[in-house]
Amino acid sequence: MLGICGSERPGGNTDLALEYAGRLVRERGAEFRTVHLREHRISPCSPCGDCNQRTTPCELRDDMPAIVEQMKQADAIVYATPVHGFGPAHLMQIFIERAGVGFLRFDRPLANKVGGIIVVSRRYSDAAVHSQLVDNLLLNRMILVGSGFPALLRNTSPQPQLQDAEGLEALERMLHRMIDMSLLLRRHQTADGRPVLPVDDRNERVSRAPRVVLPGQRTSSEKQAS
């Protein structure tokens, strides 16, 4: 499992949440590593203006290709960000823009990976930031497991600490279900030799002819199900 940390503050609430997540995941016998965006050179989108027309990945020279490669190798990914100015921290915002427009939109390589979200806040806009990241995961065809309430962690203290009992409980449920889903997908592919979900619908920019199913004819998904 890969954690993407969008906090600029070392040792802050977001770091503590990911450290806690890492301990829980390792207790289940799974691997967990964290990418701290603050430790990488990530350029904001440039004024080149050809993102909607280009057919190759972004050519800006920074650490984004290496981070995207780590995401491709992971079975599950957790986005973790604090709320700043009623939105995600600027590191996370820059990251999801560059990752999506510059690299992921061409063939959606994160399709069918399990995704999770941690949002840390003082009090306000955590649900709005969570919804934005949900849209991003779904856009990338990732699997967002239901786990009750979202993992929203609040701390009104000036000192970083994990004091939100309900938020931590939601975080624990999310992580356990992410691991369970990842193991299920891996077991199925090992036994069947094919992914559980189809991967032929990855790029919304590629025009597709409407599928016409004749009477008595089965679709490809129905054939796989049988």
C-alpha positions in Angstrom: 0.0 0.0 0.0 1.3 3.5 -0.9 0.5 6.6 1.1 0.6 10.0 -0.7 1.2 12.7 1.9 0.2 16.2 0.8 1.2 18.1 4.0 4.0 20.6 4.0 4.5 20.2 7.7 6.9 17.4 8.9 5.5 15.7 12.0 2.1 17.3 11.6 -1.3 15.7 11.9 -1.3 14.2 8.4 2.1 12.6 9.0 0.8 11.1 12.3 -2.3 9.8 10.5 -0.1 8.0 7.9 2.3 6.7 10.5 -0.8 5.2 12.3 -2.0 3.8 9.0 1.3 2.2 8.3 1.4 0.4 11.7 -2.1 -1.0 11.1 -1.3 -2.2 7.6 2.0 -3.8 8.7 0.2 -5.6 11.5 -1.9 -7.3 8.8 1.3 -8.5 7.1 1.1 -6.0 4.2 3.7 -3.5 3.1 3.2 0.3 3.5 5.4 3.1 2.3 4.8 6.8 2.2 5.6 9.4 -0.4 5.9 12.9 1.2 5.3 15.3 -1.6 7.2 18.0 0.3 10.4 16.0 -0.2 10.0 16.0 -4.0 10.3 18.6 -6.8 6.8 18.9 -8.3 6.3 21.7 -10.8 2.9 23.3 -11.1 1.3 23.0 -14.5 3.1 25.3 -17.0 1.4 27.8 -19.4 2.1 25.5 -22.4 -1.6 25.0 -22.8 -1.6 21.8 -24.8 -2.7 19.4 -22.1 -6.1 18.7 -23.7 -4.5 17.9 -27.1 -1.2 16.2 -26.4 -1.0 12.4 -26.7 2.2 11.9 -24.7 3.0 12.4 -21.0 4.0 15.8 -19.6 7.5 16.9 -20.5 8.2 19.1 -17.4 11.4 17.8 -15.7 10.6 17.0 -12.1 9.9 14.0 -9.8 6.4 13.3 -11.0 7.3 10.4 -13.3 9.0 8.5 -10.5 6.0 9.1 -8.1 3.5 8.0 -10.8 5.6 4.8 -11.3 5.4 4.0 -7.6 1.6 4.4 -7.8 1.5 2.0 -10.7 3.3 -0.6 -8.7 1.1 -0.4 -5.7 -2.0 -2.5 -5.1 -3.7 0.2 -3.0 -3.1 3.9 -2.6 -4.2 6.3 0.2 -4.3 10.0 -0.5 -3.8 12.0 2.8 -4.0 15.8 3.0 -4.7 18.6 5.4 -7.3 21.2 4.7 -5.8 24.6 3.9 -8.0 27.6 2.9 -11.1 25.4 2.7 -9.4 23.1 0.2 -6.7 20.6 -0.1 -3.2 21.7 0.8 -1.5 23.2 -2.3 1.0 20.3 -2.6 -1.8 17.8 -2.9 -3.7 20.1 -5.4 -0.6 20.5 -7.6 0.0 16.8 -7.4 -3.4 15.7 -8.5 -3.4 18.2 -11.3 0.0 17.2 -12.7 -0.6 13.4 -12.1 -4.0 13.4 -13.8 -3.5 15.8 -16.7 0.2 15.0 -17.3 0.3 11.2 -16.9 -2.8 9.3 -15.8 -5.3 10.4 -18.4 -3.8 8.6 -21.3 -4.5 5.0 -20.3 -5.7 5.3 -16.7 -3.0 3.0 -15.2 -4.6 3.1 -11.7 -7.7 1.4 -13.0 -8.9 -1.3 -10.5 -6.4 -0.4 -7.8 -7.9 0.1 -4.4 -8.1 3.7 -3.2 -8.6 5.4 0.2 -8.6 9.0 1.5 -7.6 10.6 4.8 -8.4 14.3 5.3 -7.1 16.1 8.4 -8.6 19.4 9.5 -9.2 21.7 12.4 -12.9 21.9 11.8 -14.1 23.1 8.4 -14.4 21.8 4.8 -13.0 18.3 5.4 -16.0 16.7 3.8 -15.7 19.0 0.7 -12.0 18.1 0.3 -12.9 14.4 0.7 -15.5 14.7 -2.0 -12.9 16.2 -4.4 -10.5 13.4 -3.8 -13.3 10.8 -4.3 -14.0 12.3 -7.7 -10.3 12.0 -8.5 -10.1 8.4 -7.5 -13.3 7.5 -9.5 -12.0 9.4 -12.5 -9.0 7.1 -12.5 -11.2 4.0 -12.4 -10.0 3.1 -8.9 -12.0 1.0 -6.5 -13.2 3.0 -3.5 -14.3 0.6 -0.8 -17.2 1.5 1.4 -16.2 1.6 5.1 -18.9 3.5 6.9 -18.0 7.1 7.7 -15.1 8.7 5.8 -11.7 9.0 7.5 -11.9 12.6 8.5 -9.6 13.4 11.4 -10.1 16.7 13.4 -7.7 18.3 15.8 -8.4 21.8 17.3 -5.2 21.7 19.4 -2.2 23.7 18.3 -0.1 20.5 18.9 -0.2 17.7 16.4 -2.0 14.7 17.9 -4.5 12.0 17.0 -7.3 12.7 19.4 -10.4 12.1 17.1 -11.6 8.7 18.3 -14.4 8.4 15.7 -12.1 9.5 12.9 -9.5 6.9 13.9 -12.2 4.2 14.0 -13.2 5.2 10.4 -9.6 5.1 9.4 -9.1 1.7 10.8 -12.2 0.3 9.0 -11.1 1.8 5.7 -7.6 0.3 5.9 -8.8 -3.1 6.8 -11.3 -3.1 3.9 -8.7 -1.8 1.5 -6.4 -4.7 2.5 -9.3 -7.2 2.2 -10.3 -6.0 -1.2 -6.7 -6.0 -2.5 -6.2 -9.6 -1.3 -9.5 -10.6 -3.0 -8.5 -9.0 -6.3 -5.1 -10.7 -6.1 -6.4 -14.1 -5.3 -8.9 -13.9 -8.1 -6.3 -12.9 -10.7 -3.9 -15.6 -9.4 -6.6 -18.3 -9.7 -8.3 -17.1 -12.9 -5.4 -15.5 -14.8 -7.5 -12.5 -15.5 -8.4 -9.3 -13.6 -11.7 -9.3 -11.8 -12.9 -6.2 -13.6 -12.5 -5.4 -17.3 -9.7 -3.0 -18.2 -10.8 -2.1 -21.7 -12.5 1.1 -20.8 -9.7 3.2 -19.5 -9.6 6.4 -21.5 -12.7 8.6 -21.8 -11.0 10.6 -24.6 -11.0 7.7 -27.0 -14.3 7.6 -28.9 -16.0 4.3 -28.7 -18.8 3.1 -31.0 -22.0 2.3 -29.1 -22.3 -1.4 -28.3 -25.3 -3.0 -29.9 -26.3 -6.3 -28.3 -28.5 -8.4 -30.6 -31.3 -10.6 -29.2 -29.8 -13.7 -27.6 -26.3 -12.3 -27.8 -24.3 -12.0 -24.6 -21.9 -9.1 -23.7 -18.3 -9.7 -22.9 -18.9 -9.1 -19.2 -21.8 -11.6 -19.2 -19.5 -14.2 -20.9 -16.8 -13.7 -18.2 -19.5 -14.0 -15.5 -20.5 -17.4 -16.9 
